[in-house]
C-alpha cells in the first residue's frame, strides 16, 4: 500500500469519526434539552426550533460522510453523487430557515406596536422634548 493511499484512508477515518462524534454530541445535547423542557429558560429558547436546527446539522454531517467515503462500486458512487447535493440543500435549508424563523420571532416580540409599554419620563426629559 502506498503512502498517499494510507494518508487518504487516515483522513477519511478522521473525518468520519469526527462527524459521528459531533452527531452523537448534538443528539446528547438535544436529549438534555428535552429532559429539561419544563425549565422556563429552556422553553424560551424554542426547543422545537432547536430540534430543526439540530436535524439540519445532522443531515449536513451525513452529507460529509457520504462525500469522503471512497468506493470502487459504480452504483454506490452514483447514489452518493446523487444524494450529496440533496443532503446539502436540505440540511442548509433546515438550519438557515429555522434560524431566520427564530430571528423573525424575536423581531416580532420586540417590535410589536400593540404591546402596552409604559415609559417613565422625568420632568427633565419632558422639558427637553418641549
N, C-alpha and C positions, 0 to 999 in steps of 0.2 A: 504494500500500500504506500502510495507516495505521500510526501509531507503535506502537499497542498490539499489532498483529499482528506487527510487526517485533520488538518486545521479547519476545513469546511465542516466536517462532521462535528467537531468540538463546538464550533459556532452555532450550528443547528441545535445541538443538545442544550447549549446555554440559553438560546432564545426560547426554545420550547419549555425548558424548566422555569425560566423567568415568567413566561406567560401563564403557566399553570399555577405557579406560586402566587402571582398577583390576582388571578381569578379566585383562588381559594381565600386569599386575604379579603378581597372585596366581598365575597359571599359571607365570611365570618362577620365582617363589619355590618353588613345588611341584616344578618341574623340578630346581632346585638341591638341594632336599631329597632327591629321588630319586637324584640323582647321588652324593650323599654318604651314602647309606643304610648303607654299611659302617662309618661312623663310629659309635662307641659312643653318643655323646650324641644323635645323630640317631635311632638305634634306640630309645633310651629315651623319646624324645618321641612315640612311637606314630605313625609315619609313615602307617600305613594309616588310622588315625582322623583324622589331619590332612587326609588326602585327602578324607574325607567332609565335614569342615567346609568345606574349600575348595569342594567341589562344591555344598554348600548355599549358600555365599556367592555363587557364580556364578549359581545359579538365582535368588537374590534380586535380583541386579543385572540379570538378564534381565527379571525382573518389573518393575523400574523402567523399563527401556527400553520395554517394552510399555505401561506406564502413561502415559508422557509423549509418545509418538509420536502426533501428531494425524492423523486420517484423515477423509475425507468419504464413503468407501465403507461402506455399512451392513454388509456381510458382514465386512469387516475389523474394524470396531468390535465386532461381535457376537463374533467369535473372540477379540479382545483382552480383551473384558469377561468372557468365559467362562474364559479361561486365567489371568487375573490372580489370582483367589483361589486357584486350584490351585497356581500357582507360588509364591505367598507361603506357603501352608501347607507345601508340600513343602520349600522352602528353609529355612524356620524350623525345621521338624521335623528336618531333617538336621543343621543347626547345633546346635540345642539338645539333641537326643537324643545326639549324639556327645559333646558337652561333658559331659553327665551320665554317659555311659558312661566317659569318661576320669576323671571325679571318683570314680566308684564303684571303678574300678580302683585309683586312688591310695589310697582309703579302705581297700580290701581289703589292699593291700600293707602299709600302716602299722598296721592294727588286726587283723591275723591272729593269733589266740591260739596257733596251732600252731607258730609260729617259735620257735626256741631263742634267747632273748635272755639274754645274760649281763650282769648288772649288778654292777659292782664297788662293794661297800659298804665304807666305812671303819668302824673301830671306834667312831668318834664318832657316826656315823649309826645304828649298831646300838644304842647306848646311848640315843639319843633315842626310838627306837621301843619300847624295853622298858618 
